[in-house]
Structures are given as C-alpha cells and as structure tokens.
Amino acid sequence: MAAATTTESRELSLLDKVELRIALADSEPKLQAALSTYLAPILLKLASEHLSVRNKVIAICQHVNSRITPQSIQLPVAALLKQFKDNPSTPLIRHFDLLYIHKGIIRLPTTELAALLPTLSAGIAKDAASSALHGASLFHFLLRSLSVAHLPLKGTPEDSTLRQTLGLSDSDAEFLSLWFGKVILLRATASTTSVPGVSQDEFSFLTLQGKPETWDAVKSGGLNLTETRSRVLAFLASGAFNSQERFLPALFASAEPASRIADVGEDMLKRALPNIDLDSQSLIGKLYDIYFSYYTSPEQNANHFVPAVRVPVRCKIINILGKSQISTTFPARIRRLAERDLTRDDEGLSPNDREVMKLRSALIAYLGFVSRRAVKTDLDVLAQPLIRSLQLYIEQQGEDARGGDLKSLRGSTYEIIGQLAAADRTVLLQKDLPLLRWLFQSLSEETDRDVVVSVDGALSATLRCFQGDLEHSTEDDLRLLLLRVMSEQSSNSRNLQYAVVRFANRCLAYSDVVARYLDFAALAAQASHDMAEEAKKGLDPYWYSMYQTTNDTDDVKLATRNNFPDFAELVKYVFEETRISALPMSTQAMAVQYARQALLWAALSSNGQTIEVNTEWERKLDLAALQDQKSRTSIRKYLHNLAWKEDERQALAMLWQTAVRGLLAEQQSTDRAQCARVVVELCTFCPPQILNDMSAYTTQLEVAIFANDIELRTLSAQAYGLLTARRLDASSVTFDSLLARVSSWNTAVGADVNKTHGSALALSSFVCHRLYLQQGDPVAQELVGKLLPHLLSILDKATDTLLNQASFVSIGMLCQYYVIDLSRIEEHLPFASLLDRFTKWAKAGNEKAIHALGYTAMVLDEETNKEKLDLLFDKLRELHEIRQAETQFAVGEALASAACGWESTALLPTLAMEGPPPSGPARQNTLALLLDRTLKDSMNTKPSLKKGAVIWLLCFVQFCGERSEVNDRLRKLQVAFKRCLTDRDELVQEAASRGLGLVYEKGDQDIQDELVRDLVGSFSSDRSNIAGTVSEDTELFEAGALPTGEGQSVTTYKVNNVQDIMSLASEVGDSSLVYRFMSLASNNAIWSSRAAFGRFGLSNVLSGSGVDGYLAANPKLYPKLFRYRFDPNPNVRRSMNDIWNALIKDTNATVNEHFVSIMEDLLQNILAREWRVRQASCAAIADLVQGRKLEQIMSYLDRVWSVCFKVLDDIKSSVRKAAADLSRVLIGILLRTLESNDASTESSKGMLRSVLPFLLSTQGLESSAKETQMVSIHTILEIIKKANGNAIRSFIPELVESLLGLLTSFEGEAVNYLHLNASKYGVTEQKIDEMRLTNIRGSPLMEAIERCLDLLDEDTMKALSTRLQSSMRSAVGMPSKVGCSRVLVSLSTRRNFLFQPYADNFLDTISRHCLKDRNEMVTSSYAASLGYIARSASDDAILKLAAHARKLYFESDDDKSRTIAGETVQAVAKYATDRFASLAAAFLPLVFTGRNDENTGVKQLFKETWDDNTGGSRAASLYLREIVALANENLTSKRWVIKHGAALAVAEATDAASAARSGGALSEAEAALIWPALKTALAEKSWEGKEKVLKAFSTFVTGGSAFWKTQKGLSVEIVKIALREAGRRNAEYKPHALTTLGDVAAVDDMPDMFEKTFQLVESTVGDMTDTQGDESLVDDL
C-alpha cells in the first residue's frame, strides 16, 4: 500500500511539475515548446492504474485546451500519432491522442504534414478493425497528409519501392483501395440515405460520424473533395498499389463528370485491365453487387445496405462485364440487369436522358455479348425473359424513337432478340408462334431503313430454328402466318414479302404446296430483283436442297421433304380460281411450267427413273421428256393411270385450262409460248379420253394459230393438229376456213401472211397425226389432196420468208410421216425444182429448209431413186460452205434422218403419238455410203469441209449409233476424230473430242483400251501415237497460248517460232523440253481442249509422269509454270492452268515444297524487261503469299514490298493495276496478323519491323510516285486502325511524326495556289485557312494520329515528345503545324497522365519557336494549345510563359506580336482557368495593360480575357502594385504604342483604386505607389488619349491628399504639373488640361497659384479672341 501510494504521489508530483511548466509558458512559442515536449508523456499517464493520476491528466488537458485556442500554436502531432499506434490496448490514451491530433493536424506545415503519411498508412487496416471511429479519423488524417505529400515520379526506383517505404501490408493496401473507391463515389452534399454506392455506415466513416464540415473546404479542417480525389488517384497510380487494388477505384473515377478525375481514372483503368483476371468468379460477382446493391455484413442491417452506384458507373461496369466470359454464367443477375435498366426507371431519370441512353446502349451491347458467348444451358434459362424485356424496351420507346437518336439501339435490340431466339428454339415454337409474329409485325411497322435491316437480320437468325422436322401443328401455324403476312400491305411490303419467301423456302418442305404458292406470290409482287431471285430459287429443287441444313438422317423422310409437291395437290391449291387469278399472267405461265415439271417428275419417279438434282436438272428433265424413249413411255403410262383418278383428272383439266388461258392472254410472247409448249406436251402424252375432254378448246386454239408471234403460232398449230387428230370425233371437224387461208396465200399481206403460215402448219399437223392414227382416213386424205398443191405452189413461187418456212415445215412433215411420196410431189412440182428451192433457202442458213431436205429424202427409195437420193446428198454436202456451226449440226441431223429414217434418234422428239414410228422406204446401204463419204471428207484439207465433216460424223454417231454400219466403223471413226484433235479450229477440236467420247462409250473393250493407250502415249512419249504430224502449216498452240521471249505469243509453228519454244525450255534449263513441247504441238488440242481432259480423266494420267520421276528430276519447271499460270493473256492462262492441273495433283503441297524456288523466281522476274512477265509475277506473288503461314513468308516480306512499290510506278497501266492488287493482298496479310491476339504479338512486331521502315522510307511515303505514296499511306492508316496496341506501340513516335508531315504533303496543290492568289477569287486568306482547318480536323490522318495517341505508354511518350518537338520546329506547311498543335491538345486532355512530365518542355518550345509563324491560323492554334498544356505544366513553366507573353507584348515592334501575346494569355485563361487563377498576379497586370492597347484587335483580346476572369475594372485594385510596376517599367519605352498603353493602364488603375473605396479616397500606400508612374505618364507631350491620364491625375489630387499633403514639396510639384499641362498648345488637349487645372486649384491646402493660373487663362482667352477676330476679318473681306 505504501508502494502504491509512493507511485501515485510520484506520478502526481511529476504531473504537477509539468503543469507548472505549461502554466509558466507566457507566450505562444514557449507554450508550443512545452507542449511539444510534455503533451504526449502527459497523455501516456492515462494508462495509470490510479484514478487520481488519470483525473489529474484530464485536468491538465482542460487547462491545455483553454490555452491552445490560437491556431498559430502547433501540437506534437507526430509524437501523438506514434503514441496512438503504440498503445492499441489503451482506449483512453488513443482517445485523447486522436483528440489532439484532430486539433493539431490542421496547423501543421505542409512538410510535417506530408511526413506523417508513412506512419498513417502502415497498419491502418488493423487500427480500423479495432475501432471504426479510430479508423475513420486515421483515414481522414491520411487524406489530409496525402493532399500535400510529394509522390515519386512514375517509373522511378523510389516509386517502385514506395509500398515498402510506406510499410503497407496487403491488408493495408486493400483497406485503402476500398475506402479510396468510396471517396470517389462520395457526394459531399448528399444525405446519408442517398449516396449511390455508399452505405450509411460508410458515409459516417467518411464524414467522421456525419460532420458536414468534413468535406467543406471553407470550414476549418474541411477537405476539398475534388482535390482529395485527384490526390487519391495519384497515390493509387503510384507503386504503392498493384493493378488489382487500383481496379475498382479507377473504374469509379473513370465515370466521374469532372474531366480531371475521369481522365486519370480512365488512364489508370486501361493500365490495370491487362493485369486483371476478368474471368474471376469473385470479381465478377463483386461487380454485379456494386451494380445492383448489396449488404456489407450478413446481418443485412439498414446501415449496412450499399445502394446501387450511379448510372455512369453502371455503364462502366457493363463495359467490363462485356469483356468477361464468366460474366455470362450469372443468369439470374443478367435477367435482373435487363428487367431493371431496360424497362424500369428506379431513379426518376428520363428515358431520353443522355446517361440513361448510354447505359441502355452499353446494356444492349452486353446482352448481345451474352447471346453470343453464353453456354447453351444458361441461354435456355435466359432466352425467354431477356426476349420479353427487350420486346418491352422496344415497345416503350414508342413511335418517336423510330426516327431519332435511339434507332441504333433499337436495331441492335432486334438483332439480339434474333440471336437469343435462335439459341433457344422453344421460345419460337410456342403455339401460334407469337415471337415470330411480333418480328414480322415489327418489320411491317418500322420506318427507319437501318432498323428494318436489323429486324430482317433477327428474322434471318431465327430461320434455322424452323428448319428440319417440325411438328404438324407448328408447320400449320407457320403456313398461316406466312400467308397472312404475304397478303399484308405496308410501307415495308417488299421486306416483309422477301422475309416470307425466305421462311417458306428454308423452313417448309419443298413438297409443301403453300410454300411454292408463296414463291409464286412473291414473283407476282415484282417488288425487287432479290425477292424474285429468292422465289425462283424456292421453285428450284437444287437451290432448295442447298439451303437446307437439317441433320435428319432418315433418307426416306429427306426424300419426301425434298421431292416435288404432289401434282394434284399442287394444282388444286395454286390453280384455285381466286389464287391463280390474283397472279399476273407472267406468273401464271411460270406456275404452269412448274406444274408441268412436277407432273413429269412424278411420272418418271413412278417408273423408278430418277434425275440427279443438280444445276442441270431442269435441262435433263426437258431432254428426258423430249428425246428419251423410256422416259416418254413412262410419262404416257403415268398419265394413262391418272385418267382413271378423279382428283388427278380434275388437276390435269385445271392445268390445261390455265395453260390455254395463258396461251391466249395478252402478255409477253415468251410467257404465251411457255404455256403453248405445255399444251403441246399435254396433247402429246395425254390419253384420248383426257384429250376428248379438252376438245372444247379447239376453237380457242384456232385463235392462237393466227397469232403474230411465230413461235406461239407454230406451237399452237402443233397443239391444234394433235388435239383434233386424237379427238374421237375428228371426222366432224371442218377445216374449210384454214384451207381457205392457205389457198389464198398469193393475196395475203401483213397479218394475213401470219394466218396463212399458222393455217398451213395446223393442217399439216392434223393430217400427219390423223393418218398416223388411222391410215386411210378419208377426211385426212382429202385434205392432203387439197393442201399439197398449195404448199408446193408456195414453195415454187412465193418470195415471202414466212410463207416459204410454212412450206418447208409442212412438206417436211408430210414426207416425214410418209403422207406423200415422190409421185404426188412430182404431180405438181418437178423433184429437181423442189431440191433447188430447198437448197436456195438452206444455203442462206435456213435450218427448216435443211431439215426439209432430210425429210424429203425419207420418201425416196435407195434402189429406185438412187440418182435423186445422190443428188439430194450432194445438195446437203454443198452446205459445208455455211460458216455457222449450228447450221452444220442441222445438216448432220438431216443426213442422219435421210440415212436411217425413223431409226435416227434425231426424229424421236417429233413423234407425238404413242406407238411405233411410221413406216417408209427401207434403208440398207445409205448409211454406210454416207459414213464412208464423210470419213473421206474429214481428211480433206479444206477447213470448211473438214469442219462440216467432223460435225456430221458426230451426228451420225450420236443419232445412228445403234446401227451396225456405225459399229463396224468405230475404229475408222476413232482415227478420224483423233486426227481432228490437231485442227486449228477450236470447234473442230471440241467436236472431235465429243466424238471420241461417243466412240469410247459405244466401242467394245478393245476399242476403249486402244483409245486410252493412244491418248496416254501422246503425252508420255516424244513421238505422237495420234495421227498427225507437225508441218509448216500446223498450229503448235492456240493463238496466244504460250508466251515468247519478246513478250509476244506463239501462233503458228514456223522457223522463227522454234526460238520461242527453245527460249521457254532454256528458262527451265532442260533442253529435252523442246522435244516434249514439240510432241505437245502435234496434240495441242489435248492441252487446250478442256473437254478432252474432262472426258478421259487425263489429269490422272499426266500426273503419273510426275510420280514416275520426271518432275522430280526437273524441279525448275515448277517456278516457270507457276508464273505462266498468271500470264496476262487469257489463252496462256487457260493452257498453263490445264498443264499445271494435269501435272500436279496437290497444288498446295507442291507449292509448299518448292516455295523458296518459286518465290525467288518471281522476285527476280517481277522487275524483268517484258511487261507481261512483270504483270504475271505480281499476280503470282499475290496468289503465292495468300493462305501461307506467317513464318513461311516473313523473310520475304520486305523484298516483296520493295518490288511491289517499284512496279506500282510501272510505265504499263495493267502492271500498275496488278501491283496494286498485290499491295492489297500484302495489306490484308499484314492487317490479319496485326488483328490477332496477344499470343502473336511478337510475330506482329516482327512484321511491323520489316514493313513500317520501308513504308516510311523514300520507297514508300517519300516516293516520287503518286501511286506508291497512296498505297503507303493507305497501308499505314489501316495498320494503325487494326493493329494490336502491344504490337504497334513502339512504332508510334515515328508514325506520328510521319503522319504530321503528310498533312501538308497530301493537301491539294490547288489549295496552296488559291491561298497565294486569294484576292483574285474574292476570298480572304483567313477564310481559306478556316476551310483548311476544317479539313484537317476531319482528316483520316488525324484520326490515325489520335488512335496512336490512345496507345501511348510511358516509354513511347518519352520518345514521342522528342519527335514531336522536332516536328514542331521543322514543320513547313500550315496543315502540319496545325496538326502538331492538335496533337498537343489531345495529349493534354486525353493522355494528361502521360503528358504531364513533358508539359513544361512543350510550353517552352511553343513559346520560343512556334508563336511567330507567318500564318495567323498557325499562331492561333499554337496559342490555344498553350492553354491546354498549361493544365499540366508546373507553376515555374507557366510563369515563364507569362514572362514570355510580356516580352512579346512590350518588346516587339509589330501588332502581330502583341496579338500573339493576347491569344496566349487568353488561351491559358480559357483552357486552364484554375492555373490562371492561381497565378493571376503574373498574368492580370499584362491583361490590364493590354486592354488599353491602341490596336482594336489586341485590345479586344485582352478585354475579353479580363472580363472573363475578373469582376470588372475594380479588380485592378487587387493587383495594383503589379499593374503599376509593369506600367512604370514601360512608360519610358521607345515604342509609342507601348508607352501610351502603359500610361493609360496607370490612369485606369488610379481610377479603379479610387472607385474601390468609399468617397473615392486613395489610401496613402496606394497613392505612394501610383504617384511615380502617374508623374512619368504626364511628362510626355500631349497625344490622343492623354486626357484620360489627366483625368486620373485629377482623381489622384482629389483622392490622394492623405499622401501628398504629408510629402514635402509634392503639392508644389502637383501645381507645376497642372500648370504645365494647361499651358500645352494642343487645341484638343487644352480644354481637358484647363479642367484638370481647375480641379487642382479647387483642392484645399494647395499653394497659391492664382497669379499663374490667371495669366494662363488670360493668355488662352486672348488667343481665342485673336483667332475669332481673324476669322471675322476674313468674313468681311
């Protein structure tokens, strides 16, 4: 107990002594010293166990509190803070420590305050965890210390070790990062319940338990929130924090409205993102929490609730989520995103609010990301609710949004709906298809073109969901919907109908009749070419199958789905009266044709015949119906079966009715003829019982017989004859009217000729087919007897072409069906005359006459009429002189018909009746005779006869191939065809190739083997096995097929052409190739005729030679042959490609193997002498480099670019074009490489290292060739636009420097001329410069520069600063100089964080080198850039700038320099207002002086600056000392304008100082300051404006008496000045001076000045009187 007492008494004693020391401190310094020593130890006694001691400490603290009220007394904050940290378990000590730290920290000098930062930072997380109150105070202290702390420069060693220097642990950094983010989110004026992103507890923490003065900078101890945020961001950007800790605060800062905060935050965010794992589940979850709201503790107390952040922050979060794949795995939150911010407004913001629009734009973009990247399971959950929200969003926008700024969002929304629907087809396949219906409705209602495209895209995205096997109910819903939409009328009908057709073609089966009807309806709409093409593809089974993407493996189901529609079902639906009548006749004709195809397809399928569905299906179907006997039989059998089925019979009737109606309609003749062909086919294939039903149409067909269109008339006549001939009551039909038309042929003119033509054809068709059905029919026989004389008379006497054609066709048909014979002909016309008439027209190229010759021969017996038959064949042979190839084929058909009669398959299409062919004179020897004669003709050297003979031989084999005569001569035919392969005529080659194919097909195995052996031998040996040799007249290759050494082409083989062949072999380096090419020359058709290759698979044979080792032994052939494949001559290209394809099976593997040799050859030849070689090399390189691995071509890129740019300036335009194509290929390769991800950054850098120096060199941008320059700049711009930032970053300094120079280089020469001669064209240079400035701002070069600036980092910024300063000094043209200034502005505003260390240097460079340019626009631009740069510059640099502006103003002799000074100061004031205000004392005196300049322009500049930055002229009193000092320095200037401006500034300053005080009195100090300058200003002789100085002098005298009365002799001096000024002789000045003299005289305590004043006034009045007297005298005189 005694010991305790002793301890207690000792502690009390010590405290008493300390208290005494404090009490005895009788001054503030002594008190401060005492507290510095004793305050912390005193507070430490609060840990004493004795209550009395603790009470004593508290009593001392009360005494101290009463003594430390003056703010000048500093407290030992550092010691208290250390004591606080050292006593974590003693709350009382920590409480009092904090109490005095609070009081003392605001009194600390900045150096001491900054020194507290390490102590405050270290362990702050632990301190806050022990007590939230203490943590809040410490954090507040840290913010205050941070506001004055000096942070090391970024990248320095001090910065990299700052975390260790401060002693920050990971938990400390995490704590500070959290609360720094809250500081950025804090709104100082907000209540505790309305701070987005900040809970009530957090708000209390940041405001020291809700103290409003915490963030009120005006209040004592309050912090400036904006400045604190700025310092917080600087601290976060330092080495004390890592990217993860910076991320959230940077994200919050980037969304701040203040640019100085947002710019730094944006920069920090860009730097942090590469190091952030955006696929971290916890991070993305945290971002979602911040976006919506969350609780900081599990208890979910209201004080712990963190509300959602502001809309701009949410925008930033959405953008981050859009870069994270893992963010798509939060379906519930994604759904909440859409429901909350797309369709609801929880914050009372207008939907058109800019921030809300940005949020929704970002959100829609993110939902698009989700629709593309989310996994199927998540999309299944998300699709339906998201689609519902997106639909609601579109509907809420209403009509106004359709044409406004929201249209892009609207369009994107539709696209996302389509993507989501495609991802989950169950959304689409709901009953009645509501979503699809809504999309079609939207397509109909939208008015903006871009939005319509988006809706169409959404519909396209849903297409595949309806493909494949749908449920029947869904298919029914889809049909009904499509039909309804197709019938709707709206402003977007074309888009609607196009979409309907696409759905019908892709989603409904090809066999679906509704889908096919929709195709016809689309064709009927005639809305657009695209829709018509889509509808036609829907009617084409090949294109339909191409569109299908179903995975259905059921072959039966697929066959059913892709088959033609059922004929009866199709006709009954499409040809239903209301539907078919709604279609125009042209579409009806197409429907008739399609129904006919469906009928034929069904008929062939019923007999097991199939036609492959490819691009040739339609032609094959027509040929089957026309020429194939089996197919025709199948069709007749099928229709015979249909005749006994009621539905099918009705369908045939409907088809017949529509076809006849189309035949008779007033429409295009092609459509009518199409219908007529269908009627003819029906008449040909339908059984009699069906045709009898159609007999009623006979009368209607008579009308069509008289039509003006010849094709329609011919077809109608054929149909009429068939229909009447097959009628059961044919004998009751009268033909008198038709016969009358024929009999009156000689009087027919105009339209009557057409009627005569149709009548003759109709009667001939009838009698031929009737007599075929019923031989000896009396009606027909009688009609023949009446008709034949008229036909022969027309042939013999008529001159009209049409009438003669009628006779050719009719007589030929009568002979073909053996209705007449030679005797009946000769009754009316001699046979020789008949042949002469036929031959005359045949030689004119009339194919009908040629066929008539062949048909006439059919009635001649080969034994009894041999001479006449030989004469007829001679007539046909004479037709070889006709040049048209088609005519020779007609001759061949005629010969085949004459030789074989109805055994010739050429006649099969003309047999329209079921049954055996008509019988006539037998043919036993004729075919053999004609074959032998034609084989002999094929060896004739006469080209025309040889051509005709080979075509006739082809026809014999084609149409008479089943006869033994042909089979017996197959070897001879083979030899003849092989011989003709060497012919110069390409048609002969093709015919011979086709003939060999037919021989190969018809021959036995020996013939086939021999033919293959001959053909293979012609390629594999030096001696041709194919008949034919090379002679002087033999063409080696097709014209232009092989290039010569002189850039020409080989045409014929003569002596001088041998050198051409040898030069090609010499290039390869293999002389044996001469013989190989000679061998080829004998068989050039093998090389030039693709038919030969395709027919016999010679590619495989020839490629075997490479396998055998020839090509392996001669690798030099590859580079040469590769190059020739791209020769400018198309024939050369074709030939060489055929050779290449034949020799080389795997092009890619071969090229890869010989890549080096091919590339070296091309690089060598691209600069060759021959332009063809240069052009071919360009094209070959372009092909060679595409699709190759980058490693394979990297080593050649610089050489390829180099030679490419050289040939870009080639003298030949086609070579320049090829080089331009090559450059585009190279650019594409480069850009694709640069766009790749970071994994290939090294490859990208390597490519740029190769390409960019070249592009920037004299071979690229600096080339004299305009084409080269344009390609170079285009390439550079694309590189900058597409390149990965990491790849291009190191090249940015050089790129920016070059692009700035290009701004001038690429300005049109006309602009410079106009600028120099502006006055001639009535414009000013200023106006032209303004237009030039506008062009620069919108230039793609400036866009590229801005992109470069966005990619800067510290290292490249350092390099760029040097290059940019160099450009500023060396730039020549106005565009480049203005571009430099814009770069500086951009750096100052968008990249301020990087630019700040260099701002001082650029201020200095501009002020010394750029402000005195001759072009005013340049100086103005640089001056404006100074203002932006000043934001980042140091105070010293800005002060230097102010000094430079003063120097420009006061030391220059011209107005321009003063203007520049005004623009400079104005720019700083306008664009760096806060810096200008902080250093106003350096600028405002000059501004004040300048506003009194004599030059109006200069004066206005300074006046605007003064007015914008001060409260008026009275503000001059605040800077009176500086203004007067500056003016006083220049009152003695040698330049009058400066001297006068300074004087006026003194005057105005005097007036301002006087006006600032009540009563106008000047203080003694002010008067003492003004008087020397005012006296100097008055000393000068009078000048215009000096009266203002006099007025100021008067103000000084009347208001400054307190000063001049105390100054000995000053009153006398004032009187002298007043009298001196009043005595000046300037008449305009003198009244003002006298007024001032009166003012001075009126002042009390002035020396006596009456006498001198009187004398002066008297003298002045006298002078005035004398002047008036002189004037009166003059008047009297």
Disulfide bonds with the S-S distance in Angstrom:
none
